[in-house]
Amino acid sequence: MSDADRSFGGASTGAGEIFQLLLDGHARTKADLVHLTGLARSTVSSRVDALLASGLVIPAGEAASTGGRPPSRVAFNPRAGLVLAVDLGASHATVAVSDLGGRILASITHALDIASGPVAVLDRVVAEGRTLLDDATLRAIPIVGVGIGVPGPVEHSSGRPYNPPIMPGWDRFDIPAYVQQTFDVPVLVDNDVNVLALGEQTASFPETTDLIFVKVATGIGAGIIAGGTLQRGAQGSAGDMGHVRVPHSPDSPRANDEDRDLEDLASGSAIAATLRAQGADAETSNDVVELVRSGNPAAIEALRQAGRDVGEVLATVVNLLNPSVIVLGGSIARAGEHLLAGVREVVYRRSIPLATQHLAIVQSPTGERAAVLGAAVLVAREVLSPANVDARVAAAAR
């Protein structure tokens, strides 16, 4: 049963709560909303009129008549505002503009060194955002928020990176305050795997409420969606798989007393180090990907073993959280299906049968656009929350 099919009941349902019923994209009449909320017709009518005045809702034609004048329908207006969505990686940045429905309207991707520091990186991102928003087709639509994904731990309450290992100079930097010097709107910052999980769920698994996104690249991390809600933990560090110790397996080439973190075994740099020890020319994650795609047997086996090591950790995660989908993404996961095969090999063998009965372990179907989509969704969910919709309706009425 969808949220739109549940009756809210109670006379306290405000315009913001009524608005949530329209976020699924289906147009509804006032009579439909009366039925769904249990509110009086006059109450629903006044609140829908207020939503129309705010611009969040627009007329959507007429429903079929059952006799007399056909009733008018209303629908969510995704063009009521724009979101600037930013995906920052270790060596790239993507800046995009989306509407409130998560549709990407314009974007640009370029090489960028995150180690250049927050001022240099954010100045460029802000400048590119202003250029995208200055497009003639977008100029008249207000920007309502900025969403940014960064490749490191983030204190969610403040939006500040916290001791990020590959982001020198960013520790505790106030990203929201800096960006708000240019864009006076809410600025939400999150770890990149969290926005990737949101983007993947939105684009490819909208009906899935329990999903784990695992990024395997220069580092390793997981975004966890449980019960339909992104799980950040108490301070925002949930999903830090890379620092989980990997138990020894009889199938592993490691010595049985060699206990290491997952990132030390299965990240792109770790795989490259393994291949260098075998005489291969591999310095970076990109080198690993190229070797795998060229059919190098040592690289293929190293990637498969990395998958097994990731699977050792994920098997425990599956037993604890019982997700229905695990999505593998990141540069190493995109090198081919060898990592995926290694993960499946271990997870299906080591997790309990009930937890894996309907578990799908897949490569990312959304790909590189998942991050900016997730950053856009992060902001849209915040600005379209019942409380914030009520505040917008109240401001429009003044």
N, C-alpha and C positions, 0 to 999 in steps of 0.2 A: 504494500500500500504506500503510495507516495504521500509526501507532506500535504499536497494539495487535496488529497482525498480525506484527510482527517479533519474532523470538526474542532475548531478552536474552543467554541463555547465561551460563555461568560461575557459580560458587558464591557470588560476592560480591554478588549481587543482594539488596539489603535490602528492608525493608518499604516504604520510600519509593519504590523503583523498581517494586515490584509494584503499588503504589497507582497509579502513572501509567497502568497498563493499564486502570484503572477510570474514569478521568476522562472518557472518551467517553460515559459515561452508560449503557453496556450492562452488564447484570448477567452475572456469570460464576461458574462453579463452580470449586472448587479444582482439579479435573482440567483445566479450561480453562487455568488459570494455570500449572499444571505444564507443559502442552504449550507455552505461549507463552514461558516463561522457561527451560525445560530444567532446572529445579531438582528436587531430590528432593521427593516428595510430603510427607514429614514436615516439610521446611523450609518449603514453601509453606503448609502447614497451620498451623504455629506463627506465621508472619508474618501470615497472614490473621487468626488469632485475636487477635494483638496490634493489628491495625488495627481490628478490631471493638471491642476494649476501649478504644481511643482515641476512638471515636465517629466517625471519618472514614469508616468503612464500616459498612453496616447489612445485615441479612439481607434478601433480595429474593425470597423464595419458593423453589419447587423447579423444577428442570429436568425435562424429560420423562425418564421411566425407560426404561432399555434392559434392564430385568430386575432385580428386587430393589427396594430402597428408593430412591426418587428422590433424586438429589443436591441438596444445598442450594446456592443461588446467593447471591452478595453483590454489593453495588453501592455506589458513591460516595454519601455522604450530604452533599448540599449545605447542609443545615441544621446542620452541625457547627460553624458559626461565621458571624458577620456581618461585613460590611465597611462602613465609613462612606466613601462616595464623594462627592467635592466637585468641582464645576466652577466655577471662578472666571473670570469674564469682565471686560471693562472696565467694564461697567455692570450686571452681573447675577451672581447666585450660585445654583447648584442644589446642594442637599444631599440625598443619597439613602442608603438602607440597602439592601444587597443580600446575598443568600446567597453561598456560595462557588462556586455554579454561574453567577453573573452575573445572576441574576434579581432585578430591582429590586422590593423589597417595599414601600417607602414613599419619598416624595420631596417636596421643597418648593422652589419657585423664587421669587425676589424680586429687586427692583431693588437695586443696590448699587454704590457708587462705589469702584473698586479704589484710587483715589487717596486714599481715607480713611486708608490706611496699614495695616500688617499687624496691629497690635493690635486696632483697631476691627473690621476685617473678620473676623479669625480668632475673636475673642470671639463674634461673632454666629453664625458658622458652627458653632463648638463648641456653643453653646447650642442651636441648632436640631438639631444631631446628637443631643444628649442627649435632647431632646424626642421625636425620632423613635424612638430606641432604648428609650424608656420605655413604648412601646406594650405593652399586656398580652400580645399574641401574640408579642412579640420579647424580652421582659424576661429570659426564662430562657436565651436563647442568648448565648454569649459573643461579644464583639467581638474580632476577631483582627487587625485592621489598619485603617489609614486611608489612602486614596488621594486626592491633590489635584492637579488640573490648574490651572496658572496661565498667564496670557497674556503670557509673557515667557521669556527664556532661563533655564535652570536648570542648575546644576552637579549632575549626576546623583549623584555620589558623596556629596554632602552634603545634597542637597535644598534648597539655597539659591538664590534668584533671583540672577542675575548681571547687573547693570547693565540692568534691564528698562526700556525706554523709556517705557511707559505706566503704570508702577507706582512712582510716587515714594514714597520711604521704605522700599521693600522690598529694596533692594540688599544682598545677603549676609545678609538676615534669616534666622535659624535657625528655619524653619517647623516641621520635625519636633520640635525640642526644645520649642517653645512649645505645640504641640498635645499633646505627650506629658505636659504638666502636668495635662491632664484625662484623656486616654486613654493608659494605659500599655501601648501596643502599637506594633508597627512603623508608621511614618508614611512613605509614599513620595510624593515630589513630582516632577512632571514638567511639561514644557511642554504647553500645551493641545493642540497639533496632534498630539503623540505619543499622548496618551490618546484623542483623536478617531480616530486611525488604528486603535488597538487596538479601540475600540468598534465602528467600522465593520466591521472584519474579522470580529469575533466575531458581530455581529448579522446581517450581510448577505453576507459573503464568507468563510465559515468554511473553504472548501476552497482559498482563494487564498493562496499563500505569498509573492507578490511584488505589493505594493500600495503606492500612494502616495496619501495624503490631502492635499489642498491646501485650506487655509482662506483665503478671500478676504473680509476684513471691514475693520475699522479698520486692521489690518496684514495681512501675507501671510506664511504659513509652510507648511511641508510636514512631514508625518509619514511616515517611510519604513519599510516592512516588506519586508525582502529575505530570501529563504530561510526565511520563517516567523518571523524574528526582528526586533524593533524595532531600528532602527539609530540610535544616539545620537551616534556619533563619539567622539573621544577625551575631550572635556570636556562633551559633551552639547549641542553647538550644531549638530549635523547637521540639515539641512532648512531652514536660514535662507534661503529663496528671496527674501524681500523685499529683501535687500541685494545681489542679483545684478544686475549691469549688463545692461540690455536692449539687444541689438544693434539697429541701425537697420534697418528694412525698407522697401523701396520703396513698400509699401502704407500705411505709417504717415503720419499727418498731421504728425509731428514733423519738424523740420529735420534734415538728414542729419548735422549735427555736434552734435546734441543727444543726449548719452549720459547716461541717468539710470537710477537704481535702479528695480527693478520696483515697489516700494512707492510711489515717487514718481509712478508712472504709472497703476497699476491698483488701488490700495487704495480703500476707500470715501471717505476724505477727499480723495484725489487726484481721483477722479471728480467729487466735489462741487465741488472747485475749478475743474475744467474747465467744469462746467455754470454756475457763477457767472460765469465769464468770458464766457459766452454769454448772460448776463442772467437765468438761472434762479434761483429761490429755493432754494438747496441749501447747507446748512451741514454736514450729517452724513451718515453712511452710511444712516441711516433715511430721510433726505430723498431720497436717490438711489433707494432701493427704492420709495418712494411715487411718485416721478415715473415710474419705469419701469412700475409696475403701473397707473398712470393712462393709460399709452399715450403719454407725452411722446416725440416722435421724437428729440430731441437726447439725452435720457437713454438711450434704447434704443441709439442709435448709440455713445454713449460707453461703455456697458456692453459692447457687442460689441467695440469697440476694446480695452477693458481685457482682454477674453478673448484677443484676438490677442496682446497684450503678454505675458500669462501663458503663452500657447502658445509664444512665442519662447523662453522659459526652459525650459518643460517639454519642448520638442523635444530639447534637449540632454540633459535628465535621462533621457528615454526612450532615447536612444542609449547613454547610459552604463549605466543600470540595468536596462533591458528589463523594466519591470513588465508584468503582465497586466491590471491594473485601475488607473485613476486616478479618484479620487473627489473631486468638487468640493463644498465645504461652506462654511459661513460665511454671514453676512447678505447679502452681495452675490450670492453664488451662488444664494441662495434667491429672488432677485428675479424670476427667470424663466430661460428657456433661452438668453437672448442671450449671457451670459458663456460658457456651455457651447459654444454654436455657434462663438464666436470662438476658443476653445481648440482645438476639433476642427479647425477650418479650417486652423490653422497646424501643429499637431502632426502630423496625417496627411500634410501636404504636405512638412514639413521633416525628419521623422525617417526613418530608413532603413526600407525595406519590410519586412524581416524583423522588426524591432522592433514594427511596427504591424500585422502580419498578423492577430493575434488580440487586439489591444489594445482594451479597452473604456474609454471616457471617459464617466463618468456623474455625475449629480447625486447627492448623498447620499441613499440610501434610508432611512437610519436617523434622520436629522434631529437635533433638539436633544438627544435622549436618548443620543446616541453618546458624549458626553463623560463623563457619570457612569458609563455602562457601561464605558468604557475605564478609568476610574480604579478601578473595582471589579475589573476583570480584571487590572490592573497589580498589585494587592495579592494577589489570589487566586493568581496564578501564582507569586508569591514565597513565600507561606505554604504552598503545596502543592507546593513543589519537593521532590525526593527527600530532601535534607539536612534540611529543616525538618520534613518528615513523620517522618523517623527520630527527630528530637529530640522531637516530640510523642508518638510511640509510647513512647520511653524514659521521658518524664515520666509518662505514664499508668501505666507499669509499676512506678513507685516506690511 
